Amino acid sequence: MLDNPMPDMIRTEPALIRELGQAGYEATFAAMRAFTDARTPDTRDELWIVEHAPVFTLGLGADRGHLLAGGLVPAHAIPVIQTDRGGEVTYHGPGQVVIYLLMDLRRNKPGGKLYARQFVIRIEQAVINVLAAYNLASERIAGAPGIYIAGGPRSGAKIAALGLKVRGNGCTYHGVALNVAMDLSPFSWINPCGNPGLATVDMRTMGVDAALVEVQRALARELSALLAAPAESTPQQVPDAVARPRLMQD
């Protein structure tokens, strides 16, 4: 064993996982910004697991015309909040796993720093891996961030959304949302992610009965492991974080 291991042999510390329970969107948004403002090069990366009350959020440059009931959605009494993430309009609500990724992409790790595109690919792969553990096939679609059902009568329906903010110093916040067991009707009151007519599903729609906390923790573990893996690894080369027998009976 080497007394002084080379820098590229040092593994990045996995992100700290915080379970915040049910949390208001605006307060969480403010806390993410404050955390990112205050962090230093030595600050440990964190993953925040939350569940939000119903809310529509808008990305930078989002077209409010995608709010089908108008800018304030008065008929549905769901607040609309402008954010600084990328992307268009999306919906968060009970029964959805939301994980915010407070990461420093410029931090040295085996193989070098992580680029934004690699970061997105790993987040998407974490969702794909977790869904596979529940016997759900899913995939990416070129030019449409997020994860979609692959095959079957609901092929192409969106089951997970992705929206991030990457600051100039490489620090990130916002994150990923995976639909588990939701009231899906609010998705029909918007053009999800700016795509008219896009079908949106959850795991329950696809026949999976899973506890929200179980999926929250599985996705957080998968994200933590994939994001700490060597930067040069492709998703196919990164070991699965979730040691699984299948989580759903065949």
VEXDREN-2710 file (C-alpha; in Angstrom, 1 decimal):
% VEXDREN-2710
k/r/px/py/pz
1/MET/0.0/0.0/0.0
2/LEU/1.4/3.4/-1.0
3/ASP/2.2/5.8/1.9
4/ASN/1.4/8.8/-0.4
5/PRO/-1.3/7.9/-2.9
6/MET/-1.4/9.8/-6.1
7/PRO/-4.1/12.5/-6.3
8/ASP/-6.1/10.5/-8.9
9/MET/-6.4/7.6/-6.4
10/ILE/-8.3/9.7/-3.9
11/ARG/-12.1/9.1/-4.0
12/THR/-14.5/12.0/-3.6
13/GLU/-16.5/11.9/-0.4
14/PRO/-20.1/11.0/-1.2
15/ALA/-22.6/13.7/-0.8
16/LEU/-24.3/14.1/2.6
17/ILE/-28.0/13.1/2.3
18/ARG/-30.5/15.2/4.2
19/GLU/-34.2/14.1/4.5
20/LEU/-36.2/17.3/4.9
21/GLY/-39.7/15.8/4.8
22/GLN/-42.5/18.0/3.6
23/ALA/-41.1/21.5/2.9
24/GLY/-42.4/24.6/1.3
25/TYR/-41.0/25.3/-2.2
26/GLU/-40.2/29.0/-1.7
27/ALA/-38.4/28.3/1.7
28/THR/-36.4/25.5/0.2
29/PHE/-35.5/27.5/-2.9
30/ALA/-34.2/30.3/-0.6
31/ALA/-32.2/27.8/1.5
32/MET/-30.6/26.3/-1.6
33/ARG/-29.4/29.7/-2.7
34/ALA/-28.2/30.6/0.7
35/PHE/-26.3/27.3/1.1
36/THR/-24.6/27.9/-2.3
37/ASP/-23.8/31.5/-1.5
38/ALA/-22.1/30.5/1.7
39/ARG/-20.2/27.3/0.6
40/THR/-16.5/27.2/0.3
41/PRO/-14.2/24.8/-1.7
42/ASP/-14.2/22.6/1.4
43/THR/-18.0/22.5/1.9
44/ARG/-19.3/18.9/1.5
45/ASP/-21.8/18.3/-1.3
46/GLU/-25.3/17.6/-0.2
47/LEU/-28.5/16.0/-1.5
48/TRP/-31.8/17.3/-0.1
49/ILE/-34.8/15.0/-0.2
50/VAL/-38.1/16.9/0.0
51/GLU/-41.8/16.5/-0.8
52/HIS/-43.6/19.7/-1.8
53/ALA/-47.2/20.9/-1.6
54/PRO/-48.7/21.6/-5.0
55/VAL/-46.7/24.2/-6.9
56/PHE/-45.9/25.1/-10.5
57/THR/-42.4/26.4/-11.1
58/LEU/-40.9/28.3/-14.1
59/GLY/-37.4/28.0/-15.4
60/LEU/-35.4/31.0/-16.6
61/GLY/-37.0/32.1/-19.9
62/ALA/-40.0/29.9/-19.4
63/ASP/-43.1/30.8/-21.5
64/ARG/-46.0/31.6/-19.3
65/GLY/-48.2/30.6/-22.2
66/HIS/-47.5/27.0/-21.1
67/LEU/-49.7/27.6/-18.0
68/LEU/-52.9/26.7/-19.7
69/ALA/-55.2/28.3/-17.1
70/GLY/-53.3/31.7/-17.4
71/GLY/-50.4/33.2/-15.5
72/LEU/-51.9/32.8/-12.0
73/VAL/-53.8/29.6/-12.5
74/PRO/-56.8/30.9/-10.5
75/ALA/-59.1/28.0/-11.3
76/HIS/-56.7/25.6/-9.6
77/ALA/-55.3/27.8/-6.8
78/ILE/-51.8/26.4/-7.3
79/PRO/-49.1/28.9/-6.8
80/VAL/-46.7/29.7/-9.7
81/ILE/-43.1/30.5/-8.7
82/GLN/-40.4/31.9/-10.9
83/THR/-37.0/30.2/-10.4
84/ASP/-33.5/30.5/-11.7
85/ARG/-33.2/26.9/-12.9
86/GLY/-33.1/25.9/-16.6
87/GLY/-36.1/24.5/-18.4
88/GLU/-39.8/25.4/-18.8
89/VAL/-42.8/24.9/-16.5
90/THR/-43.2/21.8/-14.3
91/TYR/-45.3/20.7/-11.4
92/HIS/-44.3/19.5/-7.9
93/GLY/-46.7/17.9/-5.5
94/PRO/-47.4/15.2/-2.9
95/GLY/-46.3/11.7/-3.9
96/GLN/-43.3/12.9/-5.9
97/VAL/-39.6/12.4/-5.0
98/VAL/-37.7/15.6/-5.3
99/ILE/-34.0/15.6/-4.7
100/TYR/-32.0/18.8/-4.9
101/LEU/-28.3/18.5/-5.8
102/LEU/-26.0/21.0/-4.1
103/MET/-22.7/20.0/-5.7
104/ASP/-19.4/21.5/-6.7
105/LEU/-18.6/20.2/-10.2
106/ARG/-15.1/21.8/-10.1
107/ARG/-14.0/19.7/-7.2
108/ASN/-11.1/17.4/-8.0
109/LYS/-12.0/13.7/-8.2
110/PRO/-10.5/10.7/-9.8
111/GLY/-10.2/11.4/-13.5
112/GLY/-10.6/15.1/-13.1
113/LYS/-13.6/17.5/-12.7
114/LEU/-17.2/16.6/-13.7
115/TYR/-18.6/18.6/-16.6
116/ALA/-22.2/19.7/-16.7
117/ARG/-23.2/17.3/-19.4
118/GLN/-21.7/14.4/-17.5
119/PHE/-23.5/15.6/-14.4
120/VAL/-26.9/15.5/-16.2
121/ILE/-26.2/12.0/-17.7
122/ARG/-25.4/10.6/-14.2
123/ILE/-28.6/12.1/-12.7
124/GLU/-30.6/10.6/-15.5
125/GLN/-28.8/7.2/-15.2
126/ALA/-29.6/7.2/-11.4
127/VAL/-33.3/7.5/-12.2
128/ILE/-33.1/4.8/-14.9
129/ASN/-31.3/2.4/-12.4
130/VAL/-33.9/3.0/-9.7
131/LEU/-36.8/2.4/-12.1
132/ALA/-35.2/-0.7/-13.3
133/ALA/-35.1/-2.0/-9.8
134/TYR/-38.9/-1.8/-9.9
135/ASN/-39.0/-3.6/-13.2
136/LEU/-39.8/-0.4/-15.1
137/ALA/-37.9/0.2/-18.4
138/SER/-37.1/3.8/-19.0
139/GLU/-34.9/5.9/-21.3
140/ARG/-33.6/9.3/-22.3
141/ILE/-35.0/11.1/-25.3
142/ALA/-32.5/13.3/-27.3
143/GLY/-33.2/17.0/-26.8
144/ALA/-35.7/16.4/-24.0
145/PRO/-34.1/16.3/-20.5
146/GLY/-35.8/13.9/-18.1
147/ILE/-36.7/10.2/-18.2
148/TYR/-39.4/8.6/-20.2
149/ILE/-41.1/5.2/-20.2
150/ALA/-39.6/2.8/-22.7
151/GLY/-41.9/0.4/-24.5
152/GLY/-45.5/-0.7/-24.0
153/PRO/-48.7/1.4/-24.4
154/ARG/-47.3/4.3/-22.4
155/SER/-44.0/4.5/-24.2
156/GLY/-42.7/8.1/-24.3
157/ALA/-44.7/9.2/-21.3
158/LYS/-42.6/11.3/-18.9
159/ILE/-42.0/10.0/-15.4
160/ALA/-39.1/12.2/-14.2
161/ALA/-38.1/15.8/-14.8
162/LEU/-34.7/17.5/-14.4
163/GLY/-34.0/21.2/-13.9
164/LEU/-30.6/22.6/-12.7
165/LYS/-28.8/25.8/-12.0
166/VAL/-25.0/25.7/-12.5
167/ARG/-23.3/28.9/-11.4
168/GLY/-20.1/30.1/-13.0
169/ASN/-18.0/28.7/-10.1
170/GLY/-19.4/25.2/-10.9
171/CYS/-21.7/25.0/-7.9
172/THR/-25.2/23.5/-8.6
173/TYR/-28.6/23.5/-7.1
174/HIS/-32.2/22.5/-8.0
175/GLY/-32.4/18.9/-9.1
176/VAL/-34.6/16.0/-10.2
177/ALA/-38.2/15.0/-9.6
178/LEU/-39.5/11.4/-9.9
179/ASN/-43.2/10.8/-9.9
180/VAL/-44.2/7.9/-7.5
181/ALA/-47.8/8.1/-6.5
182/MET/-49.4/11.5/-7.3
183/ASP/-52.5/13.2/-8.4
184/LEU/-51.4/13.7/-12.0
185/SER/-54.2/16.1/-13.0
186/PRO/-52.2/19.3/-12.5
187/PHE/-49.9/18.2/-15.3
188/SER/-52.9/18.5/-17.6
189/TRP/-53.1/22.2/-16.6
190/ILE/-49.7/23.0/-18.1
191/ASN/-47.6/22.0/-21.1
192/PRO/-45.1/19.9/-19.1
193/CYS/-41.6/21.2/-19.8
194/GLY/-43.1/23.2/-22.6
195/ASN/-44.3/20.2/-24.6
196/PRO/-48.0/20.4/-25.5
197/GLY/-49.7/17.1/-25.1
198/LEU/-46.9/15.4/-23.3
199/ALA/-48.2/12.5/-21.3
200/THR/-47.0/12.3/-17.7
201/VAL/-47.2/9.2/-15.6
202/ASP/-46.1/8.0/-12.2
203/MET/-44.8/4.7/-10.9
204/ARG/-48.3/3.8/-9.6
205/THR/-49.8/4.4/-13.0
206/MET/-47.2/1.9/-14.3
207/GLY/-48.3/-0.7/-11.8
208/VAL/-45.7/-0.2/-9.0
209/ASP/-47.0/0.2/-5.5
210/ALA/-44.0/1.6/-3.6
211/ALA/-43.6/3.7/-0.5
212/LEU/-42.4/7.3/-1.2
213/VAL/-39.7/7.1/1.4
214/GLU/-38.4/3.9/-0.1
215/VAL/-38.0/5.5/-3.5
216/GLN/-36.6/8.7/-2.0
217/ARG/-33.8/6.8/-0.3
218/ALA/-33.1/4.5/-3.2
219/LEU/-32.7/7.4/-5.6
220/ALA/-30.6/9.4/-3.1
221/ARG/-28.2/6.4/-2.7
222/GLU/-27.9/6.0/-6.4
223/LEU/-27.2/9.6/-7.1
224/SER/-24.6/9.8/-4.3
225/ALA/-22.7/6.8/-5.7
226/LEU/-22.8/7.8/-9.3
227/LEU/-21.8/11.4/-8.7
228/ALA/-18.9/10.3/-6.5
229/ALA/-17.5/7.9/-9.1
230/PRO/-14.5/8.6/-11.3
231/ALA/-15.2/11.5/-13.7
232/GLU/-14.0/9.5/-16.7
233/SER/-16.5/6.7/-16.1
234/THR/-19.5/6.3/-18.3
235/PRO/-22.8/5.4/-16.7
236/GLN/-22.4/1.9/-17.9
237/GLN/-19.0/1.6/-16.2
238/VAL/-20.3/3.0/-12.8
239/PRO/-21.3/0.2/-10.3
240/ASP/-24.9/0.4/-9.2
241/ALA/-25.3/2.0/-5.8
242/VAL/-28.4/0.0/-5.0
243/ALA/-27.6/-3.6/-4.3
244/ARG/-30.8/-5.1/-5.5
245/PRO/-32.7/-8.1/-5.7
246/ARG/-35.7/-6.6/-7.5
247/LEU/-37.8/-4.4/-5.3
248/MET/-41.0/-5.5/-7.0
249/GLN/-42.2/-9.1/-7.5
250/ASP/-42.2/-10.3/-11.1
END
